Amino acid sequence: MTLLLLSSLCLLQAAPPVPFERLRQLFEYDRSQPAAVTVSLNSERDGVKVYDFSFDSPVEGRVSGLLVVPPGKGRFPVILYGHWMMTGSPLRNKAEFLDEAIVMARAGAMSVLLDSPLVRKEMPEETDPMEGRGPHAQVQMAKEWRRALDIVLARQDADPGRVAYVGHSFNAGVGAKLAGIEKRITSFVLMANQYSLREFIYDEQNPVMVAERKKRGEAWIQAYFDKFPWDDSRPFAERSAPAAVFLQYGRKDEPLPPSAARLSFNRFAEPKQMEFYDAGHELNAAARVNRAKWLASRLKLKAPDVEALNRIAPLR
C-alpha cells in the first residue's frame, strides 16, 4: 500500500504542466465590446466622493461596484480593492474596503471596489469543489477587473502609471493571476491566501492539507488539477515581475500556516515582501496600516492618516 501511494504521488507531481500561453488565454476578453458604464453619486465624506459604479461584464451580467474619488483635481493613482468571501460576514462584498479606500482618497488615491460574481448571484454553498464554482469565478473576476481598469484609466483624472491591486482571500487568488497577466498593475497587496496550490496540498507541515489528502485521495486530486489547471497560481506568480508584491498573513489562520506562506512567497518574482500578524484570516489593524503605508510609498501618495485607519472597525 505504501509503495502504491508513493507511486501515485510521483505520477501526480510528474504530470506535465499546461503551457502558460494556454492558461493566459483563459483570462483574455473582448475589449471592443461596449461596457455600458453607469456612474452616480452615492455619498460624499469630507470632499471624498463615493459613486455607485457598474458596467457590463465581459462574461455575463452586470458588475456592481463603487468608485471612490479624492477631492480636488489631478491625475490620481488607482487602487483596485477586492473583497474576501467569508460566509456570514456582512462585508463579504465591495464594502469590505470602503472605509480604507476613503482614507486612501484623502491621501490622494482613487479606488475601485467591485462585487465578485459569487456575491452578485444568489446561490447555495458549494458542496463539491469539483463543480468548479471558485475557479470559474476567479477567471470571471479577473476579466472584470481588467475591464474595470480599461474604464477607469480612460478617465482624465486617473494616472495609468500608478496602479495597485489589493485582494483579500478569494480576491487575493484573483490578484495572483493578474500579477502574471495584467502588467498595467505595478503593485499588489495579497492577503491570506496560497499561491502555489500543488505545493500547498502536499505540504507535510500543514495538518489541514494532510487530512484533506487522506479524505479526497490521489485520484480525486489529480482529476481536480486536470479539470482546473489555472487554479494553481504558481505559473502566474512566477511572472509577477516587474510588479512589486506584498503578501500579508495571520499567524492564527489555521489553514494557512507559515510553511504554506513561505512556499507561496518563494514563487513570486522580486521585488516582494511578506509580513505576519497576530490575527486570523480577517487580519487586523496593523496589517491595514502596513499596506496603506506600503501603497502610499509605491504610489507616491501623501502619508495616510494612521489614526483614521486604526478607527476602522475590525473585520468580521
C-alpha positions in Angstrom: 0.0 0.0 0.0 2.8 2.4 0.9 4.6 1.7 -2.5 1.3 2.2 -4.3 0.7 5.6 -2.6 4.2 6.8 -3.3 3.9 5.7 -6.9 0.6 7.6 -7.4 2.2 10.7 -5.8 5.1 10.6 -8.1 2.8 10.3 -11.1 0.8 13.3 -9.9 3.8 15.5 -9.3 5.4 14.5 -12.7 2.3 15.4 -14.8 3.4 17.9 -17.5 2.2 21.5 -16.8 -0.2 23.2 -19.0 1.7 25.8 -21.2 1.4 29.2 -19.7 0.1 30.7 -23.0 -3.0 28.4 -22.7 -3.5 29.5 -19.2 -3.2 33.2 -20.1 -5.7 32.9 -22.9 -8.4 31.9 -20.4 -8.2 35.5 -19.0 -8.5 37.3 -22.3 -11.7 39.3 -23.1 -13.1 41.4 -25.9 -12.1 45.0 -25.2 -14.1 46.2 -28.2 -17.4 45.4 -26.7 -19.3 48.4 -25.2 -19.3 48.4 -21.4 -22.5 50.5 -20.8 -20.9 52.2 -17.8 -23.1 54.0 -15.2 -21.7 56.3 -12.5 -23.9 58.1 -10.0 -23.1 59.9 -6.8 -23.8 57.8 -3.7 -22.3 59.9 -0.9 -19.6 62.4 0.0 -17.4 62.4 3.0 -15.2 65.5 3.7 -14.8 66.1 0.0 -14.2 62.4 -0.9 -16.9 61.3 -3.4 -18.3 57.8 -3.4 -20.0 56.8 -6.6 -22.1 53.8 -7.5 -20.3 52.2 -10.4 -21.5 49.5 -12.8 -20.8 48.1 -16.2 -21.5 45.1 -18.4 -19.3 42.1 -17.5 -17.1 40.7 -20.3 -18.5 37.3 -19.2 -22.2 37.7 -18.2 -24.5 40.2 -16.4 -23.7 43.5 -14.8 -20.8 44.2 -12.5 -21.7 46.3 -9.4 -19.2 48.4 -7.6 -18.1 51.6 -6.1 -15.7 54.4 -7.3 -14.0 56.5 -4.6 -12.6 59.8 -5.9 -10.4 62.2 -3.9 -11.2 65.9 -3.6 -9.6 68.3 -6.0 -8.1 67.9 -9.4 -5.3 65.8 -10.7 -4.0 62.6 -12.1 -4.8 60.3 -9.3 -3.2 56.9 -8.8 -5.7 54.0 -8.8 -6.2 51.2 -6.3 -8.4 48.2 -7.1 -9.8 46.6 -3.9 -11.1 43.0 -4.0 -13.0 41.7 -1.0 -13.0 38.3 0.8 -15.8 35.7 0.6 -16.1 34.7 4.2 -19.5 33.0 4.8 -21.7 35.0 7.2 -19.6 38.2 7.1 -21.7 41.4 6.4 -18.6 42.7 4.5 -18.2 39.8 2.0 -18.8 42.3 -0.7 -17.5 45.5 -2.2 -18.0 47.3 1.1 -15.1 45.5 2.9 -12.5 48.1 1.9 -14.7 51.2 1.6 -13.5 52.9 4.8 -9.9 52.1 4.0 -10.4 53.5 0.4 -11.8 56.7 1.8 -8.7 57.2 4.0 -6.5 56.5 0.9 -8.6 59.0 -1.1 -7.6 61.7 1.5 -4.0 60.7 0.8 -4.6 61.2 -3.0 -5.7 57.8 -4.4 -8.8 56.9 -6.5 -10.2 53.5 -5.7 -12.4 50.9 -7.4 -14.3 48.3 -5.3 -16.3 45.5 -7.1 -18.6 42.8 -6.0 -17.4 39.3 -7.0 -19.6 37.1 -9.3 -20.4 34.8 -6.4 -21.8 37.8 -4.4 -23.9 39.1 -7.3 -25.6 35.7 -7.7 -27.8 34.2 -5.1 -26.7 30.6 -4.8 -26.3 27.9 -2.1 -23.0 26.9 -0.7 -20.9 24.7 -2.9 -20.8 21.1 -1.6 -18.4 19.6 -4.2 -15.3 21.5 -5.2 -15.3 19.6 -8.5 -18.2 21.9 -9.5 -15.5 24.5 -10.0 -17.5 27.4 -8.8 -14.4 29.1 -7.3 -12.0 28.5 -10.2 -14.6 29.7 -12.8 -15.4 32.8 -10.6 -11.8 33.7 -10.4 -11.5 33.7 -14.2 -14.6 35.9 -14.5 -13.5 38.2 -11.7 -10.0 38.7 -13.3 -11.6 39.6 -16.6 -13.9 42.1 -14.8 -11.0 43.7 -13.0 -9.3 44.2 -16.3 -12.4 45.7 -17.9 -12.8 48.0 -14.9 -9.2 49.1 -15.4 -9.9 49.9 -19.0 -12.9 52.1 -17.9 -11.2 53.9 -15.1 -7.9 54.5 -16.9 -9.8 56.2 -19.7 -10.8 58.9 -17.2 -8.8 62.2 -17.3 -8.3 62.2 -13.6 -6.7 58.7 -13.4 -2.9 58.1 -13.7 -2.2 55.0 -15.7 1.4 54.9 -14.5 0.4 54.4 -10.8 -2.0 51.4 -10.4 -2.2 49.0 -7.4 -4.3 46.0 -6.5 -5.4 44.8 -3.0 -7.0 41.4 -2.7 -8.2 39.5 0.3 -8.7 35.7 0.3 -10.8 34.9 -2.8 -9.6 38.2 -4.5 -6.1 37.6 -3.4 -6.2 34.4 -5.6 -7.6 36.6 -8.4 -4.8 39.1 -7.8 -2.1 36.4 -8.2 -3.5 35.6 -11.6 -3.5 39.3 -12.5 0.1 39.6 -11.4 1.2 37.3 -14.2 -1.0 38.8 -17.0 -2.0 42.4 -16.2 1.1 44.5 -16.5 -0.7 47.8 -16.0 -0.8 47.0 -12.3 2.6 47.6 -10.8 1.9 47.0 -7.1 0.0 44.1 -5.4 -1.1 43.5 -1.8 -2.3 39.9 -1.5 -3.9 38.9 1.8 -4.5 35.5 3.4 -4.3 33.0 0.5 -1.9 30.5 -1.0 -0.4 30.9 -4.5 1.1 27.5 -5.2 -1.8 25.1 -4.9 0.1 21.8 -5.6 2.7 22.6 -3.0 0.0 23.8 -0.6 -1.8 20.5 -0.9 1.4 18.4 -0.5 2.8 20.5 2.4 3.5 17.9 5.1 3.7 20.6 7.7 0.1 21.6 7.1 -2.2 19.2 9.1 -5.3 20.6 7.4 -4.0 19.6 4.0 -2.7 16.2 5.2 -6.2 15.4 6.4 -7.7 16.7 3.1 -5.5 14.5 1.0 -6.4 11.5 3.1 -10.1 12.4 2.7 -10.0 13.0 -1.1 -7.5 10.5 -2.3 -4.9 10.8 -5.1 -7.2 10.1 -7.9 -9.6 12.9 -6.9 -6.7 15.4 -6.5 -5.3 14.5 -9.9 -8.7 14.9 -11.5 -9.1 18.4 -9.9 -5.8 19.6 -11.3 -6.7 18.2 -14.7 -10.0 19.9 -14.7 -8.9 23.3 -13.3 -5.2 23.7 -14.1 -5.4 27.5 -13.7 -6.4 27.2 -10.1 -2.8 26.8 -9.2 -1.4 30.3 -9.2 2.3 29.3 -9.3 2.9 29.9 -13.1 1.3 33.4 -12.7 3.2 34.3 -9.6 6.5 33.3 -11.2 5.7 36.0 -13.9 4.8 38.8 -11.4 7.9 41.0 -12.3 8.3 43.9 -12.7 5.4 44.5 -10.3 6.1 44.6 -6.6 4.2 42.1 -4.4 3.4 42.4 -0.6 1.9 39.2 1.0 0.1 39.5 4.3 -0.8 36.6 6.6 -2.3 36.0 10.0 -0.4 33.7 12.4 -3.8 32.3 13.7 -5.1 31.5 10.2 -5.2 27.7 10.7 -5.4 26.5 7.1 -2.5 28.9 6.1 0.5 28.1 8.4 3.8 29.9 7.9 5.1 26.9 5.9 2.4 27.5 3.3 3.0 31.2 3.3 6.7 30.7 2.6 6.0 28.2 -0.2 3.9 30.9 -1.9 6.3 33.7 -1.2 9.1 31.7 -2.9 7.2 31.5 -6.1 6.8 35.3 -6.7 9.4 37.1 -8.5 11.3 40.1 -7.0 10.6 42.7 -5.7 8.5 41.1 -2.9 8.0 41.1 0.8 5.9 39.2 3.4 4.6 40.0 6.9 2.8 38.0 9.5 0.3 39.5 12.0 -1.3 38.4 15.3 -4.6 37.7 13.6 -6.7 35.1 11.8 -8.0 35.1 8.3 -9.5 38.5 8.7 -6.1 40.1 9.5 -6.1 43.3 11.7 -5.4 47.0 12.0 -1.7 46.5 12.0 -1.9 44.9 8.5 -4.2 47.7 7.3 -1.7 50.3 8.4 1.2 48.5 6.9 -0.4 48.0 3.5 -1.6 51.7 3.5 1.9 52.9 4.1 3.4 50.5 1.5 0.8 51.6 -1.1 1.5 55.3 -0.3 5.2 54.7 -0.9 4.6 52.8 -4.1 2.0 55.2 -5.5 3.7 58.4 -4.3 0.8 59.5 -2.1 0.7 61.7 1.0 1.2 59.9 4.3 -2.1 58.1 5.1 -4.0 59.0 8.3 -2.9 56.2 10.7 -5.4 57.3 13.4 -8.2 57.0 10.9 -7.0 53.6 9.7 -7.0 52.4 13.3 -10.5 53.6 13.9 -11.9 51.3 11.2 -13.9 48.5 12.8 -12.3 45.1 12.8 -13.4 42.8 10.0 -15.9 40.2 11.0 
